[in-house]
Amino acid sequence: PPRSTLFPYTTLFRSTCMVVEDTEEHREIFGPDGECVVYFQSANEMLAVVRRLVADDEARTRLADACYKRICGGRNTYQDRLVEMLRYLKEDLPALAEADSL
């Protein structure tokens, strides 16, 4: 289905280092842990990651720059998103509706 995670796209225009929940959708958007973002799976892990990044200016800058480049250089324009939604409506939604009627 179309992505519902739009917050990362708007956050990046502030060139921000992001610590995000470890989900399949986030990994699809941002790639492996530590490449563009740092993932967490629990509140305690999130706090540990944030503490580590607060103390590491270089890592925060590297992550923010890498994330900005990934989002702004990838297929993430409004047009790209619209194409993805239209494809979903055309291909995936009818199959889901048919499966529900069985």
N, C-alpha and C positions, 0 to 999 in steps of 0.2 A: 504493500500500500504506500501511498505518498507519505513522505516524511512529515512528522508533526513537530520535529525539533527545529524551530526557527531561531530560538534564542542565541545559539552559537553564532549565527550569521550576523545578527545585529551587534553582538558583543565585540566581534572582531574589528569593527570599525573604530573601536577605541584602542586597538592594538594592545589587547589585554592577554596576559598569561591565564590559561584556563585549567581548572581542575574540574573534571566532569565525571559523572557516574559511568561506570563501566557497563555499557549496553552495546548490543549488536549494532544498533543504529549509529551510536557515537563512533564506534570503531570503523564503520563503513565511511563515515564522514572524515574522521581525523587520522585514521591509520593506527599503527601500533603505539603502545604506551611509550611516552617519552619522545615521540617524533614531533608532534605538534601540541599535544596536551598530555596531562598526567591523569590517569584514571584512578578511581577509588571504588571500593565495593562495600564499605561500611563507614559509619560516622567517625569511628576512631581512625581508620585509615585516611579518611579525608583530612582530619586534623593534623595527622603526622605529615602528610604531603604538603599541606599549606605551611606548616611550621618550617619544613625543609626549604620550600621555595621562598619564603619570606627572608630567609638567611642567605639566599643565593641569587644575587642580582643578575649574574651572567646567565643562569639557567632560565630565569623568568624572561629575560630579553630574547634569548634564543627561541624559547617556546612561543612567545607572542609573535615574533617575526615569522617563524615557520608556519604557524597557524594562519596568520594573515595571508601569506603567500598561497597556502593550500586552498583557502576558501576563495580568495579573489582571483586566483589563477586557474581554478578548476571550473567545472561545469555547474556553477552555482548562481547564475544570473536569474532574474525573474522569468526570462524566456525559457531557460533550461528547466526551471521548476514547473512551469506551465506545461511544457512538453511532457515531463514525467507524469504530471497529473492526468493529462489527456490520454496518455498511453495506458495508464492504470484504468481509467474509465472505459476505454475501448477494449482492453484485453483481459484484465484481471477481474473487474467488477462483474461482468456477465457470468463468468465461470463460478464465482462465489455465489451469486444469486441462484444459479442453476443447482449447485451443490446443496444449498439450503432448502430447495424445494423437493429434494429427493427423500 
